[in-house]
Amino acid sequence: MGKITGFKEYTRELPQKEPVASRIQNYQEFNKGYSDSQLHKQAARCMDCGIPFCHSGCPLGNVIPEFNDAVYDGKWEDAYNILSSTNNFPEFTGRICPAPCESACVLGIHSSPVAIEEIEKHIIEIAFNKGYVKPHKNYIKTNKKIAIIGSGPAGLAAAAQLNKAGHDVVVFERDDQVGGLLRYGIPDFKLDKKIIDRRISIMQASGILFKVNAEVGKNIPIHELLAYDAVIIATGSTVPWQLDIPGKDLKGIHFAMDFLKQQNKKVSGIEDHEFQIMTTGKHVVVVGDGDTGSDCIGTANRQQAKSIRQIARKPIPAKQRLKNNPWPMDKITFNTTSSQEEGCERLWATETKAFIGDENGNVKTVQIIEVEYEVDDYGRKTQISKSEPKEIPADLVLLAVGYQHTEQQLPEKLGVQVDIHGHIIATDKAFKTSVDHIFTAGDCRKGQSLVVWAIAEGRECARKVDEFLMGVSELESKEMIHQFS
């Protein structure tokens, strides 16, 4: 424990951000980071609890009190080694994770939790600057060949772990660059793509082979994949939910990921000529109140939309935990994202009933109904009243209501079974599909989830593949790390 009274002496403090007026002029990251003194104080707030619930709050099982202690003492290499023992990509989670570990922080019961996510990001950035992050050179090779389909966080984590075990790993990505959701689903102002490129360079130098523009079942024959000793499907959950309401086929209504992918390509200097979805000078309506909806708001602000409204079906969340959401569960309270800070009107307890078009088939307005609820201390809703339908202006609508399942063509071609929801069937103990040497991990198995869960899935799946190939695995598991920490 760095400082025994640190949690009493210092309050939670997050890094300053660039002012809204300047940051919406570009797509660069805008968090300024801690000074050395601030980082030292924030690490000192960790209480080193007898039972660190942050461990279980984190899907990866990050060993948080130990790396906080190392940060407080300025032992940067120790901090990096502790953090990287459970997390292959702290530079990703330190930027885009909603930090369930902080919801489980014991200090958060009566005060503000430790700023775990920011400390994590600082550890990995300092480690890169000091040269601690090096390619993994394994001189004992197994001569086992593994194919991974998909280069999102689950596929990348599995690749890194299996490479560490001495296997030859090839990652197939159907898009033109590696990264999956990280590359084209998350705006640069949240995750600069240079951060991805830096990590991919390390992985390539470690011996991992990446093949882009490589779609299995199309330009990559199925028989070529089946010749590998093991295959991992990590294709994510990419089929979006559709709002089945009148007017859904009007021009000007787009899925959020199509909009975000186009802008991400443009920022990277890659022109996408298939379509141009621009919000400049338009009344924009974002349907959906999750992270993807927030990313649409931030992007629309940078494109200088005329107005932005975000529709959420649920009532406005409480400011404090309700009785049905006790600590250490993920905290469900009112929150304003950095994109929402930049400007938008948030419509709570609002149902989207129809899209209304003009004579040319373009969306013109969205018909909504506002619902008034009474919410008790347990989060139970009682509808009090409904408004008459009304219309809000909409030159462009972005649908950010989530994803159903992975695309079904690949599972069909590989002969693996899916459940009634379209998810690939494999248990969270074995990660093995109905085909003997084919495994799966991430959102295509679990359903739509967080990046940190995808990394955890990739790591655990890699361990099971290693056991399948070698009979035993020395790769770290969450349970092993905690047993000896």
Secondary structure, DSSP 4 states (H G I P E B T S, - for coil): ---TTHHHH----PPPB--HHHHTTS-S--B----HHHHHHHHHT----SS-HHHHHSTT---HHHHHHHHHTT-HHHHHHHHHTT-S-HHHHHHH---HHHHT-GGGGTSPPP-HHHHHHHHHHHHHHHT--------S----EEEEE--SHHHHHHHHHHHHTT-EEEEE-SSSSS-THHHHTS-TTTS-HHHHHHHHHHHHHTT-EEE-S--BTTTB-HHHHHTSSEEEE-----EE----STTTTSBTEEEHHHHHHHHHHHHTT----S-----BTSEEEEE--SHHHHHHHHHHHHTTBSEEEEE-SSPPPPSS--TTS-TTSPP------HHHHTS-EEE-SEEEEEEEE-TTSBEEEEEEEEEEEEE-TT--EEEEEEPPPEEEE-SEEEE-S-EEE--SHHHHHHT--B-TTSPBP--TTT-B-SSTTEEE-SHHHH-S--HHHHHHHHHHHHHHHHHHHHSS--S--HHHHHHH-
